[in-house]
Amino acid sequence: MAKQLSCRDMSVDCPWFGVAETVDELLKGAAEHSAAVHDAKDIPHEMMESMRRAVKEA
């Protein structure tokens, strides 16, 4: 089953919404979005773990 995550799931006021087949693919897309749009080039390990916990089934 596909996975989903949005910036709003992380309490960020941004319309980005990602869907991917795996959690790792989804987090990669979220990291790329964060770098491109939010200027977050280096996401701390703790934040990545928070993002991982926020992933939902699509």
WODAJO-V434355 format. One line per field, one symbol per residue. ss: DSSP state (@ for helix, = for strand, . for the rest). psi: psi as a letter, one per 20 degrees, with the letter a starting at -180 (. if undefined). burial: # if it has 9 or more other C-alpha atoms within 8 Angstrom, else .. Layout:
ss = ???
psi = ???
burial = ???
This chain:
ss = ..====@@@@......====..@@@@@@@@@@@@@@@.......@@@@@@@@@@.==.
psi = qqqqqrhhhjkpnpjppqprhqgggghghgggggghhjknhopqghghhggghiprp.
burial = .#######.........####.#.###.###.###....#.......#..##.##...
